[in-house]
Structures are given as C-alpha cells and as structure tokens.
Amino acid sequence: MGFLVELDIVFGLSPLSGGNRSFLSEETMKNFAQKVQRFLKSEDGPTAVEYAIMLALIVIVCLTAIQAVGTNAQSAFNDIADDINNARTGTAN
C-alpha cells in the first residue's frame, strides 16, 4: 500500500473515489490542529503519567518487601540448619 493511499485512508479519503488532495492539505491541517488542541486540553495524558508513576512506586515497594521477606526466610533457614547440625554433632549453641 502506498504512502499517499495510507494517508487518504487515515484522513477519510477513499483511494477509490479519487479523493481531492488539494482539499486534504488545508482541511486536514485544520483538523489536525484541532485534535492536537483537544489532546493538550484533555487530562488523559497527565492521568496516564500519574498512573504510571504510582505503578512504578508500587512495584518498588513490592520488590523491597519481597527482598526483606527473602532475607528473613534465609536467616531462619540458616538458623534451623545450624540447630540440626549442632544436634547431629552434639555441640550446643
């Protein structure tokens, strides 16, 4: 599919109807400018950024908690292994 045909489809001009490209330039630019203005005025962009920041902070907190639990679990298992080894060899703590 050619670039101009794709542009015609994106901007609503049918390649089969022989869309008027001279109309495409001025009207399309006005339409594009209006869409950009609407996007900048809308709050969808900042809201998405806020959600992304919150998600990143939640992930950081979860990873920190998992690491702490893992460290505590490793310490507990090492203590149990030492107790078993001491009981087997007959030495006391």
C-alpha positions in Angstrom: 0.0 0.0 0.0 1.5 3.4 -1.0 2.1 6.2 1.5 -0.5 8.5 -0.1 -3.1 5.8 -0.2 -2.5 5.2 3.5 -2.8 8.9 4.2 -6.0 9.0 2.2 -7.4 6.2 4.4 -6.2 7.8 7.7 -7.8 11.1 6.8 -11.0 9.7 5.4 -10.5 10.0 1.7 -11.2 6.8 -0.2 -8.5 5.9 -2.7 -11.2 4.5 -5.0 -13.3 7.7 -5.0 -10.3 9.8 -6.2 -10.1 11.9 -3.0 -9.3 15.5 -3.5 -5.8 16.0 -2.2 -5.9 19.8 -2.5 -8.8 19.6 0.0 -6.7 17.3 2.1 -4.0 19.8 2.8 -5.9 22.8 4.2 -8.8 20.9 5.8 -6.5 18.2 7.2 -4.2 20.7 8.8 -7.1 22.4 10.5 -8.5 19.0 11.7 -5.0 18.0 12.9 -4.6 21.3 14.8 -8.0 20.9 16.5 -7.1 17.3 17.5 -3.8 18.5 19.0 -5.6 21.3 20.9 -8.1 18.8 22.3 -5.4 16.4 23.3 -3.5 19.1 25.1 -6.6 20.3 26.9 -7.7 16.8 27.9 -6.5 15.3 31.1 -5.9 11.8 29.7 -2.2 12.3 29.2 -1.4 13.6 32.7 -3.7 11.0 34.2 -1.8 8.2 32.4 1.5 9.6 33.6 0.2 9.7 37.2 -0.9 6.1 37.0 2.5 5.0 35.6 4.3 6.8 38.5 2.0 5.1 41.0 2.6 1.7 39.4 6.3 2.2 39.5 6.2 3.1 43.2 4.0 0.1 44.0 6.5 -2.2 42.1 9.4 -0.7 44.1 7.6 -1.2 47.4 6.7 -4.8 46.5 10.3 -5.7 45.4 11.6 -4.2 48.6 9.2 -6.2 50.7 9.9 -9.4 48.8 13.6 -8.9 49.4 13.1 -8.3 53.1 11.0 -11.4 53.4 13.5 -13.4 51.5 16.4 -12.2 53.7 14.4 -13.1 56.9 13.5 -16.5 55.5 17.1 -17.2 54.5 18.2 -16.3 58.1 15.5 -18.5 59.6 16.5 -21.5 57.4 20.2 -21.0 58.2 19.4 -21.0 62.0 17.4 -24.2 61.6 20.2 -25.8 59.6 22.7 -24.8 62.3 20.4 -26.2 65.0 20.1 -29.5 63.1 23.8 -29.7 62.6 24.5 -28.9 66.2 22.0 -31.6 67.3 23.6 -34.1 65.0 27.2 -33.4 66.2 26.2 -33.0 69.8 27.5 -29.5 70.2 25.5 -26.7 71.9 24.9 -23.1 70.8 
